[in-house]
Amino acid sequence: MSVRWPAICLTITIQPSNRWRQRPIELCFQTAGLPEMAAQHRMGLPRHVDHVSIWLEPSAANWPLSAVVTADLTRASFDAEILDRDGNRFVQVSGYGTVVFRGDVAAELLRPLETAIV
């Protein structure tokens, strides 16, 4: 049985730049870290990505962009996509896995996040 949460959505405003490819992928990583912290009280760093797809150039996106992440703890991975205001897929990251960076995050500090997500 897999542990699944509703999709997590974080809306941000990113302006196009010559480094646009790194920013949406980092947004996927950061957003995926939220359920990991809430459920397992740990912080992770990127370990593995199965696949990254770039669907739209930044000039075609209707800003701001949103990250939508679904988590599956049984597979120890996350899938994420960045959508523009109209729901067009901008970037997709599949099979993102982490390695423990800090496993000693105090549960009381994460209780509000845990309540909101889990």
Summary of the structure (lengths in Angstrom):
residues: 118
radius of gyration: 14.4
end to end distance: 16.0
largest distance: 42.8
contacts: 339
relative contact order: 0.27
helix: 28%
strand: 38%
